[in-house]
């Protein structure tokens, strides 16, 4: 999957600080599936006698809006993080440093 970066979902279900929690996932799609799952559990809790419940994306947005807080953090690991900066960046930085050194004080 293209979105398999480490994802942390932070949720505060109500105004009580004790309702804060976090969930750790190996990809964005898993975090989104979890969000839909908690919404579906809430629908089942609110409609215990219903055999089937339908909803659309506006209903999901409404549920997320009523939560006290929801945040999703994603860690995109760069494979070349230790690589030197691009040549153009290095040339500009060196030119600026040379100008600063040559300024009279």
Long-range contacts (C-beta under 8 A, 24 or more apart in sequence): 1-27, 1-29, 3-27, 3-28, 3-29, 5-74, 5-75, 5-76, 5-77, 6-74, 6-75, 6-77, 7-31, 7-72, 7-73, 7-74, 7-75, 8-72, 8-73, 8-74, 8-75, 9-34, 9-35, 9-70, 9-71, 9-72, 9-73, 10-69, 10-70, 10-71, 10-72, 10-73, 11-38, 11-67, 11-69, 11-70, 12-67, 12-68, 12-69, 12-70, 13-67, 13-68, 14-67, 14-68, 15-68, 19-68, 20-69, 28-72, 28-74, 31-72, 35-60, 35-64, 35-70, 36-60, 39-63, 39-64
